[in-house]
Every structure is written in structure tokens, then in C-alpha cells.
Amino acid sequence: MAIRLAFDLALHVDMTAYVARNALTQDEADLRRDIFWGVYVIDHTLGMHLGRPFRINMEDVTVPKPSGVPSSNYAQEWTPYVSLSQSVAPMPDKIAELHRQRVLLVELMEPIGYALYGSRNIDRHTLQAMNAKVVTKLLNWRAGLPTSLNVNFDDYETPYLPHVLLLQ
């Protein structure tokens, strides 16, 4: 349902021309872009979890991927939700970069989702070769994460943002 609404609202369309004509502000165009790519991530993630085909036809998508650079819409700090008696310093929030990396991650998983849950039959040797290729890409993606999104699992002292932990 969210996907249909996103397409009805033309969130999948590049708004550069509208920003140039002052029909939209850059912040509005960025917000539309981020909402569309959030819907994309949810569609593909749910499709993988539920074993259903993806609903987004990427041939119709012209909106650019998230840049990873925060716009004025984003808070720059995140404060943990703790008891009022505790004092915890805010942490720098890298939500824009996190959003970009989630989109890239889902893109890497896309071929396997189409093969497994699409309408075509695929033999097991082809599927295994595709799996090996995707695993290599996933490992490269993980190795290429910016330091702000890396988690050292041997370091028990450094606090991490919960949404960064979910990316791992």
C-alpha cells in the first residue's frame, strides 16, 4: 500500500526540474527522495522476510539515491532514551549516511530476491553462483562502510547508536 501511495505521489520521480523552477524547495525534494528510498528499503526487506516478490519496478524510478549528506531536516545528534536519573551525552547521529548504506545494502540483495521470489525458475547451480557473487558484494559493502557506521564487536566500552547496530 505504501508503495502504491509513493508512486501516486510521484515520490519516485526526480524533482530537480521543479526545484530549478522554484516549485519545490531543495529540502522538500530531499524529503520526497528520502521517503521514496525508505519505502524501497521496507518493500525489499519485507519481501525478503516474507518470501514475496518486490513491488517496485525500478525502471520507472528516476529519483537519485540518498547522498549520505544530511540536509537541514536531520537532527545532528541522538540522545539515548534512559532514566531521568542518568546523564548520557548526546551522540553524533549519522542518519543520512545510514540511510544511504541501507539503500545500497538492499540493492545488493535484490538479485537474490528476484531469483528466489520472482516468477522465473532458476536451477540450483545458477542460484549458487548468484549467491557467491552476492556474498562477495555484501562482504565488500561491509568492509567499505564508513568508520562512523562500523562496529567493533570486541569493544564493549564504546557506545553505538541502535540504528547503526541494526545495520550490522
CORVEN-V418496 format. One record per residue. N is the residue number from 1. SS is DSSP state (a for helix, b for strand, c for the rest). Layout:
n | ss
N | SS
N | SS
This chain:
n | ss
1 | c
2 | a
3 | a
4 | a
5 | a
6 | a
7 | a
8 | a
9 | c
10 | c
11 | c
12 | c
13 | c
14 | c
15 | c
16 | a
17 | a
18 | a
19 | a
20 | a
21 | c
22 | c
23 | c
24 | c
25 | c
26 | a
27 | a
28 | a
29 | a
30 | a
31 | a
32 | a
33 | a
34 | a
35 | a
36 | a
37 | a
38 | a
39 | a
40 | a
41 | a
42 | a
43 | a
44 | a
45 | a
46 | a
47 | a
48 | a
49 | a
50 | a
51 | c
52 | c
53 | c
54 | c
55 | c
56 | c
57 | c
58 | a
59 | a
60 | a
61 | c
62 | c
63 | c
64 | c
65 | c
66 | c
67 | c
68 | c
69 | c
70 | c
71 | c
72 | c
73 | c
74 | c
75 | c
76 | c
77 | b
78 | b
79 | c
80 | c
81 | c
82 | c
83 | c
84 | c
85 | c
86 | c
87 | c
88 | c
89 | c
90 | c
91 | b
92 | b
93 | c
94 | c
95 | a
96 | a
97 | a
98 | a
99 | a
100 | a
101 | a
102 | a
103 | a
104 | a
105 | a
106 | a
107 | a
108 | a
109 | a
110 | a
111 | a
112 | a
113 | a
114 | a
115 | a
116 | a
117 | a
118 | c
119 | c
120 | c
121 | c
122 | c
123 | c
124 | a
125 | a
126 | a
127 | a
128 | a
129 | a
130 | a
131 | a
132 | a
133 | a
134 | a
135 | a
136 | a
137 | a
138 | a
139 | a
140 | a
141 | a
142 | a
143 | a
144 | c
145 | c
146 | c
147 | a
148 | a
149 | a
150 | c
151 | c
152 | c
153 | c
154 | c
155 | c
156 | c
157 | c
158 | c
159 | c
160 | c
161 | c
162 | a
163 | a
164 | a
165 | a
166 | a
167 | a
168 | c
